[in-house]
Structure formats: C-alpha cells, structure tokens
Amino acid sequence: MNPRRWIVAAAVAIATVATLNTLPATAGRPYDPTDQSLRNLGLRHNLYIGTAVDMAALNDPAEPTYRKIVESEFSTVTAENVMKWESLEPTRGVYNWGPADELVDFARRHDQRVRGHVLVWQNQLPKWLTDGVADGSIGKAELRDLLRRHITDVVTHFKGKIWQWDVVNEAVSDPWDTPSTLHYKGFWAEHLGPGYLADAFRWARAADPKALLFYNDYNIEAFGSGNPADDKTQFVYDMVKDLLARGVPVDGVGSQGHLGTQYGNFDTLQVAAALRKFAGLGLSTALTEVDVRSEMTDGVRAGNPNEINPRLQASAANFSILLQACLAERHCLSYTVWGFTDKHSWVPGTFPTEGLASIYDENYQPKRAYNVMRADLIYAGPPYVLPRVAPRPRR
C-alpha cells in the first residue's frame, strides 16, 4: 500500500478571518479576508510565504495542479536549480537565461517576488570551471576574476527583478566534518580563501544597489553552546558581524530550515531567539528552504498508520515551530518551503531512505503541516506578531 493514501488533509474547521485584524499588504495585491491560502494569510503580517519551483514541473502540461498551487498559494518563488551556475553557464561564456527568465516572468505575472538562488556555492558548478581548476588551466587570479564576472553578469541580468539574493551559500562546515572545529569549507574557500565572501557581497551590491543580499546556510536555526568552535550558528553570527564591521553590504541571513522528524529539533522560543540575535546586528532574516523529512521505514512504505501518523504530526510541529518563530521576529521577511509536494521533492534523491518532507502529498493533497501553517497565520497577531520591518539595502 502506498503511504500517500494515508496522507490526507486534516479536517480542520477554521473560523472566518473577516473579523481578524488586517494590516497593509505589499505582495502586489491587497489582503482578502475570504481567501485562506498561505499567500493571502501571510499578507496579514506583511510576511511572504514562498516555495522553491521546479521549472520542469511548472512547464509540464500534464501537471496543471503544480502550476495552479504555485500561483495561488505563494507570494514569493525561488528557483530550485535554474539560477545555479551549472544551469546558467554550462559552456564557458555562453549563458542560458531562458528557464530562469521564465520563472521571473511567471512571478511578475502573478504578483510574486523572487528570491535569487544562488550566486556562490561550492556545489552545482559547471564542469568546465571545476575541471579547469583541477588540471591547473585556471589559476587563482583567473578563478577570482571568473567569480567576479559571474556575479556581475547574473546580478546585472536580473537587476530590479530580484528581491533577495542568496549571495553566498553554505560556506561553513559542520561539527561532524573533518576537522571537527568549524571552518570555511568547500571549493571557494579552498582555492580563494575566506576573503571571497566579502568580495562576493561587494560585487553583488555594485551590480544591483537595491536587491537585498543574504548569507544562506543550514543548521543555523538556533544557538547551541555559543562556542564558535562547535556552534555553527555562533560561527555564522560572528562571521556576519565581522563582515558588517568591515563595511561589507550584508543585508540578511537565511536559515534554510531543513529538518527531520527523527532528530531532536528546536522549539519556537529557541528559533525566535536566534532570529532576534541576528536582527540585533541590523540584519533581516528569512527561513529559506524549509522541509521536514522522515525515515521511510518498511512500515511507512507499507502504509501502516501507526508509523505514518506520528511522522505527519511531528512534521507539522516542525513546520509550525519555524513559522511561529519567523512571525515573532519583525525582521523575518519570508518563509519559503523547499518544494511543496512530495511528488517533486529533492529529498528521496539525496536521502534514499527518507521522504514525506513537504506540505502536500504526491497527489497534491494538503497534509496536516499545511493546515497547521494556515492556523498559525490566522491566529497570530498583536502584541506578539507585529508588521514586518522594511529593510534598506546596505551601501
């Protein structure tokens, strides 16, 4: 039996929101008290609710429901893959803007904002670049110039069309890496040193003075020991604090929010405290890639509700924890799920023994997590949830 047959929408009776406080909406259309989509309910708080978009699914004529949900449920979209370097420039000097331009145009037509993902990351780089570095035909000076050109070309191409850019993604190691002491990791740190971070933000700012520039990473939902040697959140906090002290134009920090029901995750107060501490540096924040995966045991795959239901409940609780924390911090601008349906989830391809990570099942039926998120948005309000604080890009 397929477990998706057990994943049905929770029958939640939610009172009308017509009498709830309404706040100015800024996502391209006014708040409508009769519309209980995630998109519209977020407008009550000037909070943008978004999703990563798989362009193949969006353009598939056999998948009209996918397109309809992206249009109706979300006020911001992120390119899941088509803005990454290997997709934009598979051949050196030859850009393929088509799929990314399609997403930007889709967003414009549906009054949605766009998160640009991603300018600098050690993964999904074009083969011509990594091979050139490996065989020595691309030296350090040329590599730095290629990075500068890539950032400048991409940000210039989309100038005025991107709300938030993930400028640098996942630059910091984890405590279980080697060495265990936290450090700058990956291709760019190895070949250019940590100075590339400041360069990347400065080049992005020069190309677009108005886009918000974010550092984005996973496992930074809450503080742990407070020791930057083994507390990744503290390491990132100290890193961006140092960048700001040196005049680097960092506008925000994105916490990805990739969680799993098998782990001991954080509570709302812990996550809100972390967001608040970053806001204390004068930064905006965002939850940028939220999903909550579960182990696909034999019982889950067989459709055993005794195994499926606890996972659905734990998943809903984790989606809710992150959303409540974002609502509680006025500088948290957006909450993006990393894909909304299990049918097109990245999780099984990366974690073969895990799944059930999204807020809709494989049949596009909303799960408990979807309704819990709606309830959070409906019942949140003053004095603890206040309007977003509009940021200004750093110069």
Secondary structure as the mmCIF struct_conf table of DSSP 4:
data_model
#
loop_
_struct_conf.conf_type_id
_struct_conf.id
_struct_conf.beg_label_comp_id
_struct_conf.beg_label_asym_id
_struct_conf.beg_label_seq_id
_struct_conf.end_label_comp_id
_struct_conf.end_label_asym_id
_struct_conf.end_label_seq_id
HELX_RH_3T_P HELX_RH_3T_P1 PRO A 3 TRP A 6
BEND BEND1 VAL A 17 VAL A 17
TURN_TY1_P TURN_TY1_P1 ALA A 18 THR A 19
BEND BEND2 LEU A 20 LEU A 20
BEND BEND3 ALA A 27 ARG A 29
TURN_TY1_P TURN_TY1_P2 PRO A 33 THR A 34
BEND BEND4 SER A 37 SER A 37
HELX_RH_AL_P HELX_RH_AL_P1 LEU A 38 LEU A 43
TURN_TY1_P TURN_TY1_P3 ARG A 44 ASN A 46
STRN STRN1 TYR A 48 VAL A 53
HELX_RH_AL_P HELX_RH_AL_P2 MET A 55 LEU A 58
TURN_TY1_P TURN_TY1_P4 ASN A 59 ASN A 59
TURN_TY1_P TURN_TY1_P5 PRO A 61 ALA A 62
HELX_RH_AL_P HELX_RH_AL_P3 PRO A 64 GLU A 73
BEND BEND5 SER A 75 SER A 75
STRN STRN2 THR A 76 ALA A 79
BEND BEND6 GLU A 80 ASN A 81
TURN_TY1_P TURN_TY1_P6 VAL A 82 MET A 83
BEND BEND7 LYS A 84 LYS A 84
HELX_RH_AL_P HELX_RH_AL_P4 TRP A 85 LEU A 88
BEND BEND8 PRO A 90 PRO A 90
STRN STRN3 THR A 91 THR A 91
TURN_TY1_P TURN_TY1_P7 ARG A 92 GLY A 93
STRN STRN4 VAL A 94 VAL A 94
HELX_RH_AL_P HELX_RH_AL_P5 GLY A 98 ARG A 109
TURN_TY1_P TURN_TY1_P8 HIS A 110 ASP A 111
STRN STRN5 ARG A 113 VAL A 120
BEND BEND9 GLN A 122 GLN A 124
HELX_RH_AL_P HELX_RH_AL_P6 LYS A 127 ALA A 134
TURN_TY1_P TURN_TY1_P9 ASP A 135 GLY A 136
BEND BEND10 SER A 137 ILE A 138
HELX_RH_AL_P HELX_RH_AL_P7 LYS A 140 HIS A 157
TURN_TY1_P TURN_TY1_P10 PHE A 158 LYS A 161
BEND BEND11 TRP A 163 TRP A 163
STRN STRN6 GLN A 164 ASN A 169
STRN STRN7 VAL A 172 VAL A 172
TURN_TY1_P TURN_TY1_P11 PRO A 175 TRP A 176
BEND BEND12 ASP A 177 THR A 181
STRN STRN8 TYR A 184 TYR A 184
HELX_RH_AL_P HELX_RH_AL_P8 GLY A 186 LEU A 192
TURN_TY1_P TURN_TY1_P12 PRO A 194 GLY A 195
HELX_RH_AL_P HELX_RH_AL_P9 TYR A 196 ALA A 207
BEND BEND13 PRO A 209 ALA A 211
STRN STRN9 LEU A 212 ASP A 217
BEND BEND14 TYR A 218 ASN A 219
BEND BEND15 GLU A 221 ALA A 222
BEND BEND16 SER A 225 GLY A 226
TURN_TY1_P TURN_TY1_P13 PRO A 228 ASP A 230
HELX_RH_AL_P HELX_RH_AL_P10 LYS A 232 ALA A 245
TURN_TY1_P TURN_TY1_P14 ARG A 246 GLY A 247
STRN STRN10 GLY A 252 SER A 255
STRN STRN11 HIS A 258 GLY A 260
TURN_TY1_P TURN_TY1_P15 THR A 261 GLN A 262
BEND BEND17 TYR A 263 TYR A 263
HELX_RH_AL_P HELX_RH_AL_P11 THR A 268 ALA A 279
TURN_TY1_P TURN_TY1_P16 GLY A 280 GLY A 282
STRN STRN12 SER A 284 GLU A 295
HELX_RH_AL_P HELX_RH_AL_P12 ASP A 298 ARG A 301
TURN_TY1_P TURN_TY1_P17 ALA A 302 GLY A 303
HELX_RH_AL_P HELX_RH_AL_P13 PRO A 305 ALA A 328
BEND BEND18 GLU A 329 GLU A 329
TURN_TY1_P TURN_TY1_P18 ARG A 330 HIS A 331
STRN STRN13 CYS A 332 VAL A 337
BEND BEND19 TRP A 338 TRP A 338
BEND BEND20 PHE A 340 PHE A 340
STRN STRN14 THR A 341 THR A 341
HELX_RH_3T_P HELX_RH_3T_P2 ASP A 342 HIS A 344
BEND BEND21 TRP A 346 TRP A 346
HELX_RH_AL_P HELX_RH_AL_P14 VAL A 347 THR A 350
BEND BEND22 PHE A 351 PHE A 351
TURN_TY1_P TURN_TY1_P19 PRO A 352 THR A 353
STRN STRN15 GLU A 354 GLY A 355
BEND BEND23 SER A 358 ILE A 359
STRN STRN16 TYR A 360 TYR A 360
TURN_TY1_P TURN_TY1_P20 GLU A 362 ASN A 363
BEND BEND24 TYR A 364 TYR A 364
STRN STRN17 PRO A 366 PRO A 366
HELX_RH_AL_P HELX_RH_AL_P15 ARG A 368 TYR A 379
TURN_TY1_P TURN_TY1_P21 PRO A 382 TYR A 384
BEND BEND25 VAL A 385 VAL A 385
HELX_LH_PP_P HELX_LH_PP_P1 PRO A 387 PRO A 391
#
